[in-house]
Amino acid sequence: MFSPQGTEIFAGCVIVVLLLAPVALAAYDLARAKHTVVQETLIILSAILARTLWRTRIIGRMDLPVGQGAIVVSNHTSGVDPWFTKLATDRIIHYLVAAEYFYHPAMHWFFRQVMAIPVNRGGVDTSATKQAIRLAEQGHVVGIFPEGRINPTRAVLLPGRPGALLVALKARVPVQVCYIFDAPQSKTVGGTFLTPSKTRIVVGPLLDISEYYGREKEDGVLQHLTLRVLKEIAMLAGRPDFEPKLAGKNWKPRDDE
């Protein structure tokens, strides 16, 4: 039995431990994940938002150890889709982001902190592609939406573009597929952060495409792999019957697709 004074000391120690435990855990996570303090803070805040307002449920985890480069692909129905894929891994995912958003005064600081890659829409942005390849080669994780834009239709997926597979083949890294159900949607970026949802992300297999390394210039290889990846994404959506398509240069989505 503690004396009254000993009890007070013990209680004080318990309180100190309880107060310091979250700090110690955060420091441990920071050291383990090699995130900056700002990145770790943003990750925690985004996780809180995703778990509360968007009631996110994660099925599966990305098996991507530090040093393993990879390309993460998924469907794209909301401007905050990258928030959901991030919940399924401890790694930073370097997403390609439209330049008009990346350099917007209200969002530029945020995109710099999460180490996004600005890309010009309308044509091939070789600078962004080279940066994505370089990061993946160096063991980083790069996120690319093969649809190339937000899907405003009722279709499982829009026709796909080969950019994600081009980066994967040139960097010689595998492809991680995911599917996001019921992400919050709004006509404005700000409105998305005020829209409740019940989002679910399903993490699929890590696709080994090593047999195609160095063959990206062969006729039909990029097209074949793009369709294969789109099919894998559709399978995660519970739509094995879905037949993916490739987007042409002048393709635009229609409401009836």
Secondary structure as the mmCIF struct_conf table of DSSP 4:
data_model
#
loop_
_struct_conf.conf_type_id
_struct_conf.id
_struct_conf.beg_label_comp_id
_struct_conf.beg_label_asym_id
_struct_conf.beg_label_seq_id
_struct_conf.end_label_comp_id
_struct_conf.end_label_asym_id
_struct_conf.end_label_seq_id
HELX_RH_AL_P HELX_RH_AL_P1 PRO A 4 ALA A 33
TURN_TY1_P TURN_TY1_P1 LYS A 34 LYS A 34
HELX_RH_AL_P HELX_RH_AL_P2 VAL A 37 THR A 52
TURN_TY1_P TURN_TY1_P2 LEU A 53 LEU A 53
BEND BEND1 TRP A 54 TRP A 54
STRN STRN1 ARG A 57 ILE A 59
BEND BEND2 GLY A 60 GLY A 60
TURN_TY1_P TURN_TY1_P3 VAL A 66 GLY A 67
STRN STRN2 ALA A 70 VAL A 73
BEND BEND3 SER A 78 SER A 78
TURN_TY1_P TURN_TY1_P4 GLY A 79 VAL A 80
HELX_RH_AL_P HELX_RH_AL_P3 ASP A 81 LYS A 86
TURN_TY1_P TURN_TY1_P5 LEU A 87 ALA A 88
BEND BEND4 ASP A 90 ARG A 91
STRN STRN3 ILE A 93 ALA A 98
HELX_RH_AL_P HELX_RH_AL_P4 ALA A 99 PHE A 102
TURN_TY1_P TURN_TY1_P6 TYR A 103 TYR A 103
TURN_TY1_P TURN_TY1_P7 PRO A 105 MET A 107
HELX_RH_AL_P HELX_RH_AL_P5 HIS A 108 GLN A 113
TURN_TY1_P TURN_TY1_P8 VAL A 114 MET A 115
STRN STRN4 ILE A 117 VAL A 119
BEND BEND5 ARG A 121 GLY A 123
HELX_RH_AL_P HELX_RH_AL_P6 THR A 126 GLU A 137
TURN_TY1_P TURN_TY1_P9 GLN A 138 GLY A 139
STRN STRN5 VAL A 141 GLY A 143
TURN_TY1_P TURN_TY1_P10 PRO A 146 GLU A 147
BEND BEND6 ARG A 149 ARG A 149
BEND BEND7 THR A 153 LEU A 157
HELX_LH_PP_P HELX_LH_PP_P1 LEU A 158 PRO A 159
STRN STRN6 GLY A 160 GLY A 160
TURN_TY1_P TURN_TY1_P11 PRO A 162 PRO A 162
HELX_RH_AL_P HELX_RH_AL_P7 GLY A 163 ALA A 171
TURN_TY1_P TURN_TY1_P12 ARG A 172 ARG A 172
STRN STRN7 VAL A 175 PHE A 181
BEND BEND8 ASP A 182 ASP A 182
BEND BEND9 LYS A 187 THR A 188
HELX_RH_AL_P HELX_RH_AL_P8 VAL A 189 THR A 192
TURN_TY1_P TURN_TY1_P13 PHE A 193 LEU A 194
STRN STRN8 ARG A 200 LEU A 207
HELX_RH_3T_P HELX_RH_3T_P1 SER A 210 TYR A 212
TURN_TY1_P TURN_TY1_P14 TYR A 213 GLY A 214
TURN_TY1_P TURN_TY1_P15 GLU A 216 LYS A 217
BEND BEND10 GLU A 218 GLU A 218
TURN_TY1_P TURN_TY1_P16 ASP A 219 GLY A 220
HELX_RH_AL_P HELX_RH_AL_P9 VAL A 221 LEU A 236
TURN_TY1_P TURN_TY1_P17 ALA A 237 GLY A 238
TURN_TY1_P TURN_TY1_P18 PRO A 240 ASP A 241
STRN STRN9 LEU A 246 LEU A 246
TURN_TY1_P TURN_TY1_P19 LYS A 249 ASN A 250
TURN_TY1_P TURN_TY1_P20 ASP A 255 ASP A 256
#
